[in-house]
Each structure stands twice: as structure tokens, then as C-alpha cells.
Amino acid sequence: MTSRRIPLANNPNAANSPFRNVAPIGGKRTRAQAADARELVYGQPPAKKQILDAEGDENNEARQFTRQTLSQQEAEGKVFMKRSGNAPPTAFEKKLAAAREKKPAPPRSIEKTQRTTDSLDTIRQWQKHYRKVFPQFVFYFESVPDDVRSKASRQINYLGAKEEKFFSKSVTHVVTTRAIPPELHHTSPDDVHSTSSRHDQSAAESTAPKTIDPSLLARHQEANIHGAQRRTANLLEATLQRRAHNGAATSLHDVDPRRHASQTTDILTKARELGIKIWALEKFQRMMSTMFNTETGEQPNGPLTRSHAITSLKQPKEAELQQLLRNEKLNGPADRDMAVATQDTCPLRGYYIYVHDMDEKTRPVMVRDYTKVAVKEEGKWPQFRLSSIGRCPFIEDHSHTRKLREEERRQAAMERERKIAEHAPRTRAQAAALEGANPEQGALTERQANMRRSPRKLSMDKDAAKPLDPPKGIPSKRTNSIDSMPPLFGSAQANVRGMPRYVGGEPVASGVQPSNITSAIRSQIVSSNAISSTAPGARMGTSKEIHALKRKVLERGTSVASNHTITSSYLNDMRAALNGEAPPATRAAKRKAQETLGGINEEEEDEGRRRKAQPPRKKAAVERELKPGYCENCRDKFDDFDQHILSRKHRKFALSPENWSELDALLGKLERPLKTQHVSSEA
Amino acid sequence: MATNEPVVVHEDEPQVYDEAETEEAEQVMDESRGPLEESGCTHTDESEEEMEDSVAEDMHRFEQSFKNITQRYRLINRIGEGTFSTVYKAEDLLYDQYENDWNLEEKENSWFSPQSKQRTCRRKPRFVAIKKIYVTSSPMRIFNELDLLHDLRNSPNVCPLITAFRCHDQVIAVLPYFQHRDFRDYFRDMTVSEMRSYFFSLFTAVQAVHEKKIIHRDIKPTNFLYSPTQRRGVLVDFGLAEREGTDWHACNCSYDEKERRHRYQTSHYASMKQQFREAGQAPPPPTYPKEDTRHSRRANRAGTRGFRAPEVLLKCTAQTVQIDVWSCGVILLTLLSRRFPFFHSADDIDAYIELCTIFGRRRMMEAAILHGQVLQTNIPTISESGHSWEKILLWCTNRNKKDGAGLTEEELEAVEFMKCCLELDPLRRITAEEALRHPFILGREGANGESSEAMQLE
């Protein structure tokens, strides 16, 4: 597939990218440049900045990378020739069997002449492999400047590897700026084995066999007639087999390096002795740039040669090139390690819902990530909740659950009594009655996990559902709980999701209300919960106005709560805790903003109702509140409806007949027909 | 006359900007008020007397500013308000000067005793509902609503428009004041037989609207003023209504099945999935771009949360009249489950999760793909295949099949009908016309033989 490219947005050249400046070669091709190159078919294919993990002359080899096609091909060919030094350059096919036991020796000379544009996949396989084995790597930076080192350290951490501050045997790779001492092992092939296996041993055993899906290779061999292609694919296979072999052989050679331990004190020499890999810093940096750099990563399929373009179009998916490129831009290369999120994407870590375009042409329609919870009932997402008849089944019904709890306690008390009674003589009837009461407990604890309940509870629920029963806090037909709520939350959403079970890490018992919390405050709290649960993801465009409204709401809330211990800051904290992040513009607040648009004042209505409920507050302030909103005609937001409609701009609109001609024509049709007899009588 | 309660004829629904679109210049006001918060507009008698000062002041100013209105109507009280309008109850002072074809009650009574009516009616005050559309609403929006109402003037069970006036930027619509009962007064006790009548009446209106290729977009109990005793209701509030095909863009659902399958198979998502399969890797948890420069999928989402069809939630760009049928299904669900509101969605995401909880991940995924969307979720309360309606309804009504209290025959029939309305795929969802021929509706009292009109007169 061609969609392997890290999104442009991921460009490591971005100012704050930790990967910045790690690509000493390979120039910073902008996307535009890449596009140019794509258009200019005659343009020279850019270098593939692949990194070699060869031993011995690995650094030298790497240095051969240039933008020149031929050397590039060469490099590609070498990608899988990690232990190239010893074997003679013979035709690869013939050596295949041998390669399984010994190191493969790819025919470099032939490679040179081949164009292997289609070896991308194998290279990607290689990259993928390295991303997998990286977590097993332990780096030691030797003679590396601190600033470079800290950056490098971050990078390897990102890839899952570790940095060792002190040199030890646990180190698998030494990165140095000094000259690299010659390899010691050229005389002893066994040593090679063991050194290479040192870092691979754990990885190889676990990952190597599955690093490459053989079917992939097979597919490529079939799909591509290209000799070189096949060759590289074979190479890869051989390499992997060898790797696996090494892994198996490891145990035999494991102890070998220790024999030669420590004659010299130089770390590099020592590293050699220990069979630790030594990379030049440049090599390391190139490695990193391949791992992170969009440019490098995308290079292979960015500027397409003709042949490549054709192959990609021949993809079984019949996907358009254009689309694939776009997909890449959006999603990054498919072969990157998905467990590691790129810089500009947010992984969904908790319980999420993600609804997005199957072609990624548009923004996701829904993204929401809920914190993972131990018990799913504690989750804030909509789910069936236990509630009384008449109420929304998705909202927690506290009065209802409280009732259930009470019932539970009552049962427990009865149980205790029964136990006490057991010692005393009792009648059969008593026992039966008590026994009969017991099964309910099971049903209670089951809660809504299963949707059934005992008949006794059923009747209880009916009680709870009875309307006009304010003490129980059950919504009645007319006077529902919303009436007692602060006006802003006069939305159905006000009851949302009920009380949090955890606030700021502290569990809050559900169904038990602190005695100093009145239902009004509670609904306020619930309302803040409602906000959080409905607006977790950061939303754009939080206007000042909305913030202001929100503040206003909370102020109102406190005025209700002022007699009690709960303060608005508490509410804020609570909301923040619930959000787990900065609370963005809330739905409720927004709604409010909209509701007030055009001067609706549900508040007044609520105020009115409250007045009825609370005689002392009978005299509601007649003071007119500002009614902010939006005027469709002036395309303006306004702070006060009444003021706006008198504004010059608005009046001008109102008095311009041309704005109304169409509507007037319709109104002409809507004239009320006069009664014929009435007309005649008038006449 | 079963209820003496004065009732609202028409209340406007406040609407809210789509939060996803607010940053864009063209703001879409598409959210109707939630079912609970708004229905408080049905005032009782005493509230009529107890008028708030602010309301009185507003009314006074309205009378002052609108030329000659006092000669025609006497404002009595405010009975509802929304984002785009306030509705007042008023006495129609010049009732007798006009043809009042819209007054069904009158027509029916005159059938029986044209003479007595003449006399009594002279004295009886005639009430209308005056919808004062806010001056901040664009003439286009107002035009749209009035134009649709005008098109629907002879449609059964659709609230007729008596007339409309303009004075400068102030437009008022005069509508009948229709007797009805608050949904919350009866949704707990409605029998299946009453539901049949309710839905017959509702679907009669919906069918008439759909026949004109108009989508109401905001069907919910508060917009269907139903009088259980008269067994008749009227559909009101066309403030969000639109003609089918407005702003139409091809959505995945507008292709035939074969094309849809092909599109899915060649989609980015499917190819990514394929890649992972080939690579022998499990697809990673999804990530989404932090700063997304793509434009968002735009579609009319006008309506009320909890009543929005799945295709609306998925921002389908080729919505049809079938979205209204879904909303009707939600009303039936409310009645059968005795839960109002049944869905309680703060936003479309919540709404979708709620649907997922019921329908299960698999079917919701299919529903999403139909509109070119992919659903990925790991929410533990969303099961693979969801719950059956029967189970949900029993649970909602605290019944247990084991106790022999399963759904009744009647209820099962109602559930069958509801399933047809709550079909996730709008293409397979029952149409209003088909609904009227469904056994559930045909099985209503008085459906055979007696004319429904005669029934209503009893």
C-alpha cells in the first residue's frame, strides 16, 4: 500500500517536535516540494534514507547514502545485509540454503544495477521490525554532547528503549562520536553470532518469527516480476530466518563474550569485547530520522517513479492515488507503530465512542473518550440506570436508588433480627415470613446489570413513581424536579447521569446525600455534572460570552446554596474533577446563550414557579435582565435584545421594504377570508 | 369537552446552535428545546390570572408596537416561548366577521345544531393563539414556516394557519387555540387501544405532511397537541420544517446497495483494516487528529434531542421525510415504556450511545456505514447485539417474564409497529402511508365501519 506516510501535521520540523533536527541528511522536503516532484515525472527520485543496522562497517555504509539513485539502491539492497562482511557476493538464490545457517551475503554488484522502487514494502517491514525490537535496546551514549544526548534520550524513550547512564553489560548499543574500534570478532564467526544475538535474543525469540508475515512476502514475490524486488524480498526472508536461527542458538553462545572480558578500559573497546553494538552518532541520528521523520518515512512513495505509480494504481483496492495520499496525510503511514501515537493525534485511551468518515474526508462526527472505570455503572456515559417508572431510563434516579438502599438496609436489619430470633423459639409462620423477604436482596444487588426485579420491588417502584409526591423527590406530572433547579439548567439534561461516584478521587456514596444538601443544591451539583458529562472533549469556539454566562450561572447557583456549606468554588472543583480537564463551553451554557437569544427568559418562568413554592421570595425582582442573542438579519450577536432591535442597523433592515417583499407576497395569500354573509349584512 | 384546561396551541421551540458549527460564520439554529424543559408552557387556570409583571409589560409593549392589533385581538396571557417566538393566548374579537373553516369543532357542532350554535357562539369568547415571531428571525425563516403552513392548509390534523400579519419587522401568525392535554398527564396511563388512536391521528398528520414532501423535523409529544377524549391531535410548529431535498448532497445512503458495498470495500477504513489483517496485527485503538483541518460534515440536524433519527445523528446529507417516522417511533416507545423522555441525550454523541445501548454495536455500525461513517467503541455497556425491545420494555415497566407478567398480546403488536418505526435504516423504515395501513393502526377502535369523525363526536 502506498499510504504509509506520516501526516504532514506530524512534520518533525514543527517547532516543538522532539524529533526536530534529527535528520541531518535528507533535507527537509516540504509537502509542496514533494508534490512538485510527483508531478515532474522526470525528476530524480530522492534518496531513501534507510538506516542500516549492519555491523562493522555499518557506519561507513550508512555514509554512502546520497540522493543518487544508484547508491540509494545499493543502500536498499544492503538494508538486510546486516552481517555482510564475511560472505562472498554470490548469487543470492544459490546461497539461500546456506544463509539459513550462516549469514547471507547478498550480491551487491547486481543490486547496484537494479532499480528497486518496489522494495518499499520490505523496507517498511524492516522499519516495523525495528520499532518492535527497539524496546529491548539499552543505549549508552558515549562522548555525546549533553544537548544532543537529552534529545536522543527522549527519542529512544519514545520508541521504548532505555538509556543507561553508566556503561554496563546490560547495554546493547553504544552511541559514540569517536572513532569506532575495529571489530574483534572477524576471526570468530561464533562471536558474531553471539554479539548479534545479544540484543536480539529476547526480541528474536518473541518477535522475529512474527515480524514478517510470510504471506506478505509471498504476495510480493508473486506480484512483482522485478528481479531485484524478488531478491530483496528473499533477502529479507533469509535475514529473518537467520535471525530466528540466531535466537535459537543464543543459549549456546551466551557466555562466550565474558571470556574475553576487560583487558582494556576504553568503553568502546570494552563494548566491542562484550559484543555490544557501537553506532556512530550520525548513524543513530539517521536511525531516528527514519523512525520519526515524515520526510524520510514518506520518501519512498512520495515522488513516484512511473513504475511505482503504476503498481500503486494496480492495488487491489483500486483506490485512487489522490485519496491514498490524502489518507496518508490524515492518518499517517499504516506501518508506524500504532501503539505510539503520533504527535498530532490523540489516542482514545478510555472508553470511547468514535464515529468517523470511512474515507476520512471530513472531521469525525463523534469523538468522546470517557475515563475508564472499575465498575461500568460508574461510567459517565449514557447507560441504563435504575430509575422509577416515568423517568428516563438513562438517568440515575437518586431518590429511587436511595429508596432501594433503604429497603436493603431494612432487609439487613431484618436479617439480623432473624439471626437473633434464631436462638429464641419461633413459630413456623414467622420463619416463613422472614425467609420470604430474603430473596429480594439478591435482586437488589444485581441492580440493572440484569433487567429484572422482584415483584415486591415492583410495587415499591410504583410507589416511587407516584406523581405529586414531592417529599420523595419523584418527578410529578406537572411539578417536576426541574422546577426547583437553577434556571440555567432547566433542561432535561439537568438530571443527567446523576451524582458522581468519585469526586476528586474521593468516592461519594451514591444514594446517600449529606444532610445539609438540599435537593436544590443537589440538582445544582448534578447540573454541573451534566455539564461535564456532556462536554468532555475540548470544544472549539468557547466564547467569552459563554464563559460569562457560565459564571453567572454558578453565581446564581451559589445564591441558592449560600446557606449551606457548598460554595461555588466547590461546585467548580467538582466539575473540574468530573471533567478531568478544563471544562469547555458547556452545552448547557450554550443552550442558555441560545435560549436567551431573542429574549426568551425561561428564568422568569422558573422564577415564577419558585416564587410559588417559596413564599418568602414572593417579590421577584422585576428588573429586566439583559437578553443576549443573535440577530439573523443583522448577522450580529447582541447583548440585549431590546437594545438591539432599536439599533440603527436593525431598524434600517426592518424598514427596508425590499427585505420583506417575498414575505409580503406570501402574507397576501394568507389573508383571512371574510364571511360572505357578514359582508352582505354590512353592505 | 373532557378537559377544561386551557391549552397551548402552539409553542415555539427554542433552538440552539449546533455546537460543532458555531465557529463557522453561518450559524445553524437547529436544536429544538428538550422535551421536559419546554412543556411547562401548558399553564393552568390560576397561572392565567397570576400573570407576571414582566409578561404583562411585554404584552403591553407588543400591543403598542403592533399597529391595530388591539382592534382584532385581546391578548390574554403568554402561553409559550421559544427561540424564535413567543405565543400568546388571545381572544379573537372579530371572529364572526370571517370564514372560520379552520375551526373543526365549530364545523362539527354546526352539523348538529346550526341554530343553537349561532346564538351561543356570539357570546362565547373565541380564542386563538398568536405567535409573535421575534424580529431577529430572518424573513427567510419566517417565510419558510408560513409558506409550509400555507401549503399544508388543508391537511388533516395539521394545525392550520388562520392568518399572519407583519408590522415593520414584527410578524405574527394567528393559529387556532387547540384544546389538548399535556402529554405528561397521560403517558403513564395510556392504554394500547388509546395508543392506536393517538398514532392514527399522528400518522394522519405526518402522512399529509410527507405527501407534500415536507419534513417536519421536530415531531415530539409537545408538538403534537393531542386530546385523548376527542381522540384527535394536531401537529404544530413547522419552524424547523423543510422541504425534502433542501441542501441535498449525496450521502453513502443515496447509492444502491451494491454501490454502497463497493464504496465501503474501497474505503480508507476498510483498506486500513485489511492492511492490519495482512500484517497480522490487531488494529490499534483509534486516534483522532488534534487539530483537524478538514471541514466537518454538515447536515441539517434540526430537531429535538432524543427524537433525532440515527441518520440525523450521523449527519446524513440526504435526509428524507423518514426522519419524522423515527420520531413517531420514539413517542410510541415513550408510551410503551412509560418513560418520558425515554432518551435523554445532552447531545448527539450521548444520543448515539443511547441508541447503541439498545441496538448493540453491530447494528449501529451498520447504521453508520450506511451513511459512510464508521463506529468504533469499547464502551462496556454497549453490547454486540443490544437488547430486545421486549426485555427493555419489561424492565422499564418493572415487569418480569418469569412472574408471568410478560408483554400482553396488544403490547406485542404495538412493539411490532414500533420496531417498524424505529428501523435504523431509513430506507427500510415504514413510511407514514404504510403506517396507516399497519395492523396496529387498523386495529383501533372505530377503524372499521364507523367513521372516525363519528367516533370523535361521542
Interface residues (C-beta under 8 A of the other chain):
Chain A: M1 S3 P7 A9 K128 K210 D213 S215 L216 R219 K317 E318 A319 Q323 N327 L330 N331 A334 D335 M338 A339 A341 T342 D344 T345 C346 P347 L348 R349 Y351 Y352 I353 Y354 V355 H356 D357 M358 D359 E360 K361 T362 R363 P364 V365 M366 V367 R368 Y370 K376 G379 W381 P382 Q383 F384 S387 I389 G390 R391 C392 P393 F394 I395 Q448 M451 R452 R453 S454 P455 K457 L458 D461 K462 A465 P467 K477 R478 N480 I482 D483 G490 S491 A492 Q493 N495 V496 A530 S533 T534 A535 R539 M540 G541 S543 A585 R587 K590 R591 Q594 E595 L597 G598 G599 I600 N601 E602 E604 E605 G608 R609 A620 V622 R624 G629 Y630 C631 E632 N633 F641 H644 I645 H650 F653 A654 L655 N659 W660 E662 L663 D664 L666 L667 K669 L670 E671 R672 P673 L674 K675 T676 H678
Chain B: P14 Q15 V16 Y17 E19 T22 E23 Q27 M29 E31 R33 G34 P35 L36 E37 G40 T44 E50 E52 D53 S54 V55 E81 G82 T83 F84 S85 T86 D96 Q97 Y98 E99 D101 Y134 V135 T136 S137 S138 P139 M140 R141 I142 F143 L146 D147 H150 L161 I162 T163 A164 F165 R166 H168 D169 V171 V174 D182 R184 D185 F187 R188 N252 R263 Y264 Q265 T266 S267 H268 Y269 A270 S271 M272 Q274 Q275 F276 E278 A279 G280 Q281 P283 P284 P285 P286 T287 Y288 P289 K290 E291 D292 T293 R294 H295 S296 R297 R305 G306 L313 L314 K315 S337 R338 R339 F340 P341 F342 F343 H344 S345 A346 D347 D348 I349 D350 Y352 I353 E354 C356 T357 A368 I369 G372 Q373 V374 L375 Q376 T377 N378 I379 P380 T381 H387 K391 I392 L394 W395 C396 T397 N398 R399 N400 K401 K402 D403
